[in-house]
Amino acid sequence: MASNILVIGGGANGLACAFRLAKAGARVTLVEAAEQVGGGARTVEFAPGFRASGLAHLLQGFDARAAKEMRLERHGFQTSAPLATILPGETPLTIAASGELSGAAPEVTEEWDALTARLNRHARRLAPFRQLPPPRVKGRNDWMSLAPTALGLGRAGRRDLRDLMRLLLTNAADVAEDDLSDPRLQGLLAFEATLGAWAGPRSPGTLLLELNRRAMGAPRLPKGGMGALAGAMRRAVEAAGVTLRTGTRAERLVIEGDRARGAVLSTGEVLAADQVVSALCPRTTLLGLAGAAALDTGIVRRATAMPFRGGAAKLHLAIEGDPGFGPGVDLGARIVLAPSVDHVERAFNPVKYGEATDAPVMEITCPTAHDPSLAPEGHHVLSIIAQFVPHAPKDPAAARARFLAGIKARLEEAAPGIGARIRHEELLMPSDIEARYGLTGGSWHHGDFAVERMLFLRPFHEAARYAAPLPGLWLASAGSHPGGGVTGTAGWNAAGQILRAA
Amino acid sequence: MKDTSTTHRPWERPLLQTPFHPRLEALNHEADWAPWSGWQTALSFGDTEMELSAIRSTATLYDLTPMVKYRIHGPGAEAMLNRLTLRDVTKLKPGRVQYTGWCDDDGHLLDDGTLFRLGPDEFRLCCQERHLPWLLDSAIGFDAEVTEVTEEIAALALQGPCSAWVLAEAGFDVSALRPFGIMEAGGVMISRTGFTGDLGYELWTSPDQALPLWDRLIQAGAPRGIRPIGSAALDIARIEAGFIVAGVDFVPAEQALREDRALTPIELGLGWMIAWEKGHFTGRRALQAATPRWALVRLEVEGNVSAEGAIVYRGKTREVGTVTSAIWSPTTKRSLALAVIDAKLAESPDLWVEIYAMRELRYVKLMQRARPAPRPFFAPERRRATPPEMT
């Protein structure tokens, strides 16, 4: 394949896509508006001497095919071992990366083990879907590649399949309350199922989000922050012969003869290409880059109607000394503060009305526990994802103040005295995330990730198989299947479709 | 009685009355009314045959106010309409009208209508169905505003061979107005357009000027026997002219419940409209890829019985389509029909229609030969002549 391909957007998906295309023999140019590649996978210095992953802070479900073929390890990328999860309290509960629970009574452990085994079994069966282009609802499917996945489901047995069907559209709270008795474990399931979603644990379809998360595997901390991943991917892409142009924005597509033929760049230059891949969000790509005039009204309607409701904020804290979570809390683990289902649900309630919660739930990592070079000696960095905040608060300043005070109050309960040891802080509300990372609505997944926006419905059915409804244009962001997280899978899958169409 | 004029339950609201209603009501002795897009309109003024005869031999007035009308204006209006409709709007000059159509993404016809270019950035789109959500969404990304103006404009169709004479008598000089042209005269906009296939004009004014305009035309037309007509006579005239109606001859794509009922403009005989070279328009990609399955055809049916609702056969045995509109045409003295049939048989010499004619509570079943007509059944030269005949 000797065609010219332009990839717009240098996040994990854009990089993975560019690599796979270049490896297949295409001449690939990748343009990225920022000075560095990585998109949401970046390491930033948020205060003098303190560095943290600027947005996503854990690596979970990174595409194994991309990692292997890009030889990321050879390009210097290292991660921690899979992280354990700790639920602080008088007697902290620890869940090992393997799923093993310690610190709980035997009957609690037994419940937990049974539910974990059951959810993991379903997640394993669904996992292969992530690597395939979504099946078509209408028209011909590639049954050769779908068959093993479908067979896997078929082999599950009637009882298991029935259980999966029952769980698919249910909510996380029901399962947590039916199958677990410990409020903190219930809270953990409720939290994980809704992390990054615009949904509370009692919202329908949230259990599927939990199954998807489990299908992505255990989270790991990248050494050097997420920017290290971007750096390794950059080296792999360059080694594959991709021309990288950072600090260059694609302003709009060049459309000739009813086809995308390249892009006009911020430099004024016109970059011609046989195919254009956009790893920007589908709405920005279609309405911003291609423009409504090149699309059918129905497509414009779909792109306009896509929901972008980021409900998560990112907080970076510079701490002098130990954060103070106390003995029994391993700083190298992932710490989750979500004491019960109701805590998570209540944190979600106000955002429906454009208000921020004053009792957030959150996931905390301490990257300096793995890589002390991220902070000056004797200091720590905490990287926190806290929920929920509205993407368009009625009163932005009040929402911010209320939310930040809420996070600090929760932290103080878990780590008494931590407030006095905070030296620097940086809170990114969804609007800040939108401004800094170009994520519409502060949506980490380039569009709500929910059951009605999965598989052949992501981003919407006319564009679900990576081909945009404009010849020569392809969609390869997290706004396409299989959605969010720093995984590179959408980009990898999109490249596969482009190569197949060539 | 409950006041339902401001109800949130619009189906409870009485039909709207047009600005011409005081005159129409006085003339409609038999109270032959029918709803049209939420308005009370006359089906006839007592004698449909005489009304049709007037369309073809003298002059007639028809209240066009319920026609759905949109104002589209702004610097991006031309580009927006070029992306919306099938024809090339950049070739539509100010002061001219295009008969056009527009499709959904699948290339299925949403509606047909007339697009008036009133100025470089000022357009009016007139059609049968309501399309505001579609038009608003079609304006996304264009510097154009869309508003519905149906109730802000009173409209009359003055049709028939004497219509230019009547206008002259009423003080409007339309001698230079070509078909699909627009002119302005004393607060009235006159376009040489219509739905009868005959010489005729449409007059557009503000609702407060409606009654004076009506009186002026009735008075001027009296020596030629001008008469008001209802929708029944107009429907016969439009079938004679071979014109199609949304909801009758095709199901507007947005209303079709069954996936295979929506048709493309090519299937509906409007393929000539498509300006393939003008650039992108909604439905273009689907239309390029589509193979026509159906064809709207004009049929001349043997005998003197109207073939309304008849099934079309090939060789009297194989069902190949359906008659969508049919009449006994007093003008051409023929039984005429519009039908949607299998595209492969559009020119077949072996077409038949099965007519069930109710005759004094008993069906008379007829199998009549039907011949595809290459041209409209009725298309007199006078409809195009400029200057128009002054008879």
Chai-1 contact restraints between the chains, C-beta under 6 A:
chainA,res_idxA,chainB,res_idxB,connection_type,confidence,min_distance_angstrom,max_distance_angstrom,comment,restraint_id
A,A292,B,I140,contact,1.0,0.0,6.0,A-B,restraint_1
A,A292,B,G141,contact,1.0,0.0,6.0,A-B,restraint_2
A,A293,B,R83,contact,1.0,0.0,6.0,A-B,restraint_3
A,A294,B,H280,contact,1.0,0.0,6.0,A-B,restraint_4
A,D296,B,D105,contact,1.0,0.0,6.0,A-B,restraint_5
A,D296,B,T282,contact,1.0,0.0,6.0,A-B,restraint_6
A,T297,B,D137,contact,1.0,0.0,6.0,A-B,restraint_7
A,T297,B,S138,contact,1.0,0.0,6.0,A-B,restraint_8
A,T297,B,T282,contact,1.0,0.0,6.0,A-B,restraint_9
A,G298,B,D105,contact,1.0,0.0,6.0,A-B,restraint_10
A,V300,B,I140,contact,1.0,0.0,6.0,A-B,restraint_11
A,R301,B,D137,contact,1.0,0.0,6.0,A-B,restraint_12
